[in-house]
């Protein structure tokens, strides 16, 4: 319980670090979990980008091979996720600070539905995407350091604090999701 | 339990203090990119935000605020943003279908990758979440609202190719709270980023 509390505090702050967002509000975890239609652990594959019908927005699509559903939700083995931004030919359109979708990423995603109902989108932007990382022989959840337009050219000191935390385990996250969806408090509200 | 709480609070305090360290650390969008010429033309759509109670719902306030960058030619326009086509346009009256939920404002930029590594920004448009209340310099007092002058000055920083800064108080600092007016004024870190690109 003690280790999990510390890990949660660190995770919440890791998700609130400066590189994590353009101008977004930071949702408390319980709200993030309750508002998400689906919360899944899976692997991204088969990503592609295309203009919308009006040729105004480039979207990137990815299939998610789902290995686990969190909370009370269940669903198909494969989901389609769509995010604004991508490259078609030599033209790139980016939504600055929005999450990226990369082939092969092992992730936990908090998902909502797009209005057209065709695909899912990551809920609360980068807050809704965690990478699964093997640390000390245990799978742990860490923030995704990559965002659209992410600045890799820094000047002076490092552009953002990086927290090398242990991260939550998958099972710890599952407990937190269950608690949040049952209306039980899981953490102090944190908002920026 | 008290020890655990104390330990958690200590870690929290350290993280907050570290993330607010006053270091010079502007960043540029990656890949590095800029507009071909200056001043950069930015238009503000003439239909403003309904939560702003000044004379034109924030349009004039934003037109003036974004000139803080010194390389912006701004005015209002009756033409809504067309994504993928210049000029850069600020939409105060719509989320564009992309900025909802926890998003306050979003900038979409488009650029062509050049063979020489000198990438050029071709278009940029800004959308505003309609779920929140905003405040402008044309209003008398701010209460629980988000300052549209500062938000759009920050977003226009992205429009011209600048990323986030870890300098608390800089316009390009990524977080903003209600009634925080600091982002209206460029910090030396913001100016250094602009001068690096242009």
Interface residues (C-beta under 8 A of the other chain):
Chain A: X1 X2 X5 X6 X9 X10 X13 X16 X17 X18 X19 X20 X21 X22 X23 X24 X25 X26 X27 X35 X55 X56 X57 X84 X85 X90 X91 X92 X93 X94 X95 X96 X97 X98 X112 X115 X123 X124 X125 X127 X149 X150 X151 X152 X153 X154 X155 X156 X157 X158 X159 X160 X161 X163 X192
Chain B: X4 X7 X8 X11 X12 X15 X16 X18 X19 X21 X23 X24 X25 X26 X27 X28 X29 X30 X32 X82 X83 X84 X97 X98 X101 X102 X103 X104 X105 X106 X107 X108 X109 X110 X111 X112 X113 X122 X151 X154 X155 X158 X163 X164 X165 X166 X173 X174 X175 X176 X177 X192 X193 X196
